[in-house]
Amino acid sequence: MGFALHEAKTLAEATMLARDLGPDAMFIAGGTDLIIQINRRVNTPRDVIDLSRIAGLSGISHAGGVFRIGALTKHKTVETYPAFGFGTPYAGLREAARVVGGHQIRNQGTVGGNLANASPAADLIPPLLALDAELDLVGPSGTRTLPLNAFFLGPRRSVRAHDEIITEVRFRDLPPLSAIAFLKAGRRKAMEISIISVAARLTLEADGRCRDARIALGAAAPTPIRAREAEALLEGGVPDEGVVAMSARAALTSVSPIDDVRASSEYRRLLVAALVPRALKICIDRIKSARS
Ligand SMILES: Cc1cc2nc3c(=O)[nH]c(=O)nc-3n(C[C@H](O)[C@H](O)[C@H](O)COP(=O)(O)OP(=O)(O)OC[C@H]3O[C@@H](n4cnc5c(N)ncnc54)[C@H](O)[C@@H]3O)c2cc1C
């Protein structure tokens, strides 16, 4: 691993270093993706800029109806954050964070690294897409804000310039009668990246009709995606069994899964068809039990 390590103390220092060192420099946060990629020579940076000592980029806060998750926040912090606990509308975030690798990975890997790595199978991305999250990118010439769904371009490719740092991802409070659920299929129960993952989010009206639906899928296409046709079928009607089944079939029109050593494309499609209705049903049950 022949690279020079630079420890940045401030965001400005890190972005200027990245600008001056050029595209052969890469940031590192927890290192759980990057070090493996360097070992496998998937990435061969000449310089690595450590972000982990920059103050103010870690932790979750809630104020003014907005949740903010700093880029250096560990998966373990998301997993254990009380407002994302079971019995809250945000339990789907905990469900995603708690299946990222094992305890060591969750204590080391960061939310910002999960997003910046831009893997189609990254577990935090589908629930954040389902929450309409946006993120901040800070570069040498300033800050820009993007909806998360405009960030990804392809496997490990995003709109982030090499000298831009993700500083936080945030989303607004869900309206009443809302819930989010996350389901992941992997080859084993732990320490395995997703073969398919599904995050569903529903907001219902008092009369049971669906006001808002989100279905986000991981490992189902070159980037994490929203199944927009499936969402549209749910909105405006009562999400009974028939509508949920129709929505799951519609979700299949959004996917283009790969064949690889983990699973065939056909198996991945079967998983989408099975997990979408299950995730929607969990949302409906959660909303009902929060009401009663
Ligand atoms: C054994 C094992 C199991 C795993 N299991 C899972 C799993 O189940 N689910 C899952 O989703 N992932 C899994 N991962 C992948 C990894 O742990 C996560 O993606 C993690 O969130 C990466 O965060 P990190 O801080 O370690 O990123 P790093 O490795 O430090 O960085 C990853 C990439 O993001 C860039 N980067 C990091 N932070 C920033 C930032 N703030 N701004 C801009 N660029 C940045 C780096 O330059 C690099 O390109 C696993 C990894 C291992 C080794």
The ligand as an SDF file (V2000), in Angstrom:
LIG
                    3D

 53 58  0  0  0  0  0  0  0  0999 V2000
  -16.4060   -7.1310    6.3890 C   0  0  0  0  0  0  0  0  0  0  0  0
  -17.2070   -5.9890    5.8080 C   0  0  0  0  0  0  0  0  0  0  0  0
  -18.5780   -6.0640    5.8130 C   0  0  0  0  0  0  0  0  0  0  0  0
  -19.3290   -5.0070    5.2810 C   0  0  0  0  0  0  0  0  0  0  0  0
  -20.6930   -5.1350    5.2790 N   0  0  0  0  0  0  0  0  0  0  0  0
  -21.4390   -4.1290    4.7770 C   0  0  0  0  0  0  0  0  0  0  0  0
  -22.8600   -4.2470    4.7590 C   0  0  0  0  0  0  0  0  0  0  0  0
  -23.4250   -5.2230    5.2250 O   0  0  0  0  0  0  0  0  0  0  0  0
  -23.5680   -3.2150    4.2530 N   0  0  0  0  0  0  0  0  0  0  0  0
  -22.9730   -2.0910    3.7460 C   0  0  0  0  0  0  0  0  0  0  0  0
  -23.6740   -1.1860    3.2980 O   0  0  0  0  0  0  0  0  0  0  0  0
  -21.6270   -1.9570    3.7310 N   0  0  0  0  0  0  0  0  0  0  0  0
  -20.8560   -2.9410    4.2290 C   0  0  0  0  0  0  0  0  0  0  0  0
  -19.4880   -2.8300    4.2270 N   0  0  0  0  0  0  0  0  0  0  0  0
  -18.8880   -1.6490    3.5970 C   0  0  0  0  0  0  0  0  0  0  0  0
  -18.4790   -0.5030    4.5440 C   0  0  0  0  0  0  0  0  0  0  0  0
  -18.2760   -0.9280    5.8460 O   0  0  0  0  0  0  0  0  0  0  0  0
  -19.4950    0.6520    4.5520 C   0  0  0  0  0  0  0  0  0  0  0  0
  -19.7820    1.1010    3.2510 O   0  0  0  0  0  0  0  0  0  0  0  0
  -19.0130    1.8370    5.3820 C   0  0  0  0  0  0  0  0  0  0  0  0
  -20.0990    2.6730    5.6780 O   0  0  0  0  0  0  0  0  0  0  0  0
  -17.9190    2.6550    4.6980 C   0  0  0  0  0  0  0  0  0  0  0  0
  -17.6050    3.7470    5.5540 O   0  0  0  0  0  0  0  0  0  0  0  0
  -16.0910    4.1070    5.8800 P   0  0  0  0  0  0  0  0  0  0  0  0
  -16.1260    5.2840    6.7660 O   0  0  0  0  0  0  0  0  0  0  0  0
  -15.3520    2.9190    6.3770 O   0  0  0  0  0  0  0  0  0  0  0  0
  -15.5870    4.5180    4.4220 O   0  0  0  0  0  0  0  0  0  0  0  0
  -14.0900    4.5960    3.8750 P   0  0  0  0  0  0  0  0  0  0  0  0
  -13.5980    3.2290    3.5540 O   0  0  0  0  0  0  0  0  0  0  0  0
  -13.2520    5.4560    4.7240 O   0  0  0  0  0  0  0  0  0  0  0  0
  -14.3920    5.3720    2.5030 O   0  0  0  0  0  0  0  0  0  0  0  0
  -15.2020    4.8070    1.4950 C   0  0  0  0  0  0  0  0  0  0  0  0
  -15.2040    5.7450    0.2810 C   0  0  0  0  0  0  0  0  0  0  0  0
  -15.8760    6.9540    0.6050 O   0  0  0  0  0  0  0  0  0  0  0  0
  -14.9880    8.0880    0.5150 C   0  0  0  0  0  0  0  0  0  0  0  0
  -15.3550    8.9130    1.6560 N   0  0  0  0  0  0  0  0  0  0  0  0
  -15.4910    8.5130    2.9380 C   0  0  0  0  0  0  0  0  0  0  0  0
  -16.0250    9.4920    3.6880 N   0  0  0  0  0  0  0  0  0  0  0  0
  -16.2380   10.5330    2.8540 C   0  0  0  0  0  0  0  0  0  0  0  0
  -16.8030   11.8310    3.0280 C   0  0  0  0  0  0  0  0  0  0  0  0
  -17.3090   12.2600    4.1980 N   0  0  0  0  0  0  0  0  0  0  0  0
  -16.8740   12.6450    1.9470 N   0  0  0  0  0  0  0  0  0  0  0  0
  -16.4210   12.2150    0.7380 C   0  0  0  0  0  0  0  0  0  0  0  0
  -15.8850   11.0080    0.5260 N   0  0  0  0  0  0  0  0  0  0  0  0
  -15.8050   10.1650    1.5740 C   0  0  0  0  0  0  0  0  0  0  0  0
  -13.5870    7.5110    0.5050 C   0  0  0  0  0  0  0  0  0  0  0  0
  -12.7100    8.3070   -0.2590 O   0  0  0  0  0  0  0  0  0  0  0  0
  -13.8110    6.1700   -0.1660 C   0  0  0  0  0  0  0  0  0  0  0  0
  -13.8840    6.3180   -1.5600 O   0  0  0  0  0  0  0  0  0  0  0  0
  -18.6880   -3.8570    4.7530 C   0  0  0  0  0  0  0  0  0  0  0  0
  -17.2850   -3.7790    4.7690 C   0  0  0  0  0  0  0  0  0  0  0  0
  -16.5500   -4.8280    5.2980 C   0  0  0  0  0  0  0  0  0  0  0  0
  -15.0520   -4.7220    5.3050 C   0  0  0  0  0  0  0  0  0  0  0  0
  1  2  1  0
  2  3  1  0
  2 52  2  0
  3  4  2  0
  4  5  1  0
  4 50  1  0
  5  6  2  0
  6  7  1  0
  6 13  1  0
  7  8  2  0
  7  9  1  0
  9 10  1  0
 10 11  2  0
 10 12  1  0
 12 13  2  0
 13 14  1  0
 14 15  1  0
 14 50  1  0
 15 16  1  0
 16 17  1  0
 16 18  1  0
 18 19  1  0
 18 20  1  0
 20 21  1  0
 20 22  1  0
 22 23  1  0
 23 24  1  0
 24 25  2  0
 24 26  1  0
 24 27  1  0
 27 28  1  0
 28 29  2  0
 28 30  1  0
 28 31  1  0
 31 32  1  0
 32 33  1  0
 33 34  1  0
 33 48  1  0
 34 35  1  0
 35 36  1  0
 35 46  1  0
 36 37  1  0
 36 45  1  0
 37 38  2  0
 38 39  1  0
 39 40  1  0
 39 45  2  0
 40 41  1  0
 40 42  2  0
 42 43  1  0
 43 44  2  0
 44 45  1  0
 46 47  1  0
 46 48  1  0
 48 49  1  0
 50 51  2  0
 51 52  1  0
 52 53  1  0
M  END
$$$$
